[in-house]
């Protein structure tokens, strides 16, 4: 009893020291915060190690996006040492320690028992053994441990060798790992693409065996994983692996349907719609906006259902109304994956406008100005550039729009309105459908440079639009 009391007193003292250290005025970066957490845990008599993706990235010479710590301290004990902590997954032994805008997850050593929902363990049993803890993790490259101070790596799963040879391998039995969390199948593909690794044969075959179970994963989690694939700089490799593992047909059958859909060679010498789409997503840079990435992926989604062979049309392959069909399909896909209304609207706009660039040089000034002032127009322009480079490689329309934007002052693209509804009422016009027609005509005249003042606009309206009797 005396020994327990002494240990508790020592922990209280160390806790005070750690809180002072964590509350000093200087800011910390994620690695320093993780180190401070490890030091605090160790001073209180617990084991503490860096674990998972941060260790993997450090060994690959990459800057980790975040840091995780694993320990034999229970969630209650961790929370007691870090009053500012948040119990984000206390049921599963996970405590979040925030500081200076950063956060580090601290997880208790554990074994997971049962996965009835295909994502969360039914029950966890805390452990005092780090070697036992890593056996529940997904892939060997994510099951590595590291001493925070010395950099010594503890490898109980063969992760270091798999990092060296470039392999994504499930820890233990692949079937069991994927049964525990179905999303791991998608993560395996994403990691392989991101690092340029290969899927280990048993892991690859297990994905194919369990591929239909991916439908059990929530739309939000699938959306997040697919968005990461599109924006981490290896989108083409990721989607080719999705197709090879049969996952693509399960999560995005509309994209899988592009394979083998021929295109007119005079416009698309690169090949079918699937080849064209892969070439376009290959051009997406790391860190591309999610809406641009999804817009690029879905821009030709309406082609497979509208395909007409040359024998049918009498001249060449055609995809009549593929844009309109594509917009509806893109909206349905966005709704399926629970995108926000704003994101859905932008992705649908990217799909709906991608063919309009072919007519920019013939557009009236008013039409062109309205076209380029769409929200996030830079995404429309970039999609068009990628579209050209992945097909005929003619950038004339792209360069024309670039010149127009460079040479046209913003106040000419978005001029202050010459007349509004109140002005029309003051001129004797009654609110109604005619209002919109008049205001649209005045705006077009202004954008064309024909109407340059309020007086000119008033005279134009009075001359062109007879007043309707009330």
Secondary structure as UniProt FT lines:
FT   HELIX           2..22
FT   HELIX           30..43
FT   TURN            44..45
FT   STRAND          48..51
FT   HELIX           53..59
FT   TURN            60..61
FT   STRAND          67..71
FT   HELIX           75..81
FT   TURN            83..84
FT   STRAND          86..89
FT   HELIX           90..92
FT   STRAND          94..99
FT   TURN            100..101
FT   STRAND          102..108
FT   STRAND          110..113
FT   TURN            116..117
FT   STRAND          123..126
FT   HELIX           130..134
FT   TURN            135..136
FT   HELIX           140..142
FT   STRAND          145..146
FT   TURN            148..150
FT   STRAND          153..154
FT   HELIX           159..165
FT   STRAND          167..168
FT   HELIX           174..180
FT   TURN            182..183
FT   HELIX           184..195
FT   STRAND          198..199
FT   HELIX           201..210
FT   HELIX           211..216
FT   HELIX           219..231
FT   HELIX           235..244
FT   TURN            245..246
FT   HELIX           248..251
FT   HELIX           253..256
FT   TURN            257..260
FT   TURN            265..267
FT   TURN            269..270
FT   HELIX           273..282
FT   TURN            286..287
FT   HELIX           290..298
FT   TURN            299..302
FT   HELIX           303..306
FT   HELIX           310..313
FT   TURN            320..321
FT   HELIX           322..336
FT   TURN            337..338
FT   HELIX           341..353
FT   TURN            354..355
FT   HELIX           356..362
FT   HELIX           365..372
FT   TURN            375..376
FT   HELIX           377..389
FT   TURN            390..392
FT   HELIX           396..407
FT   HELIX           410..413
FT   HELIX           421..426
FT   TURN            427..428
FT   HELIX           433..448
FT   HELIX           454..464
//
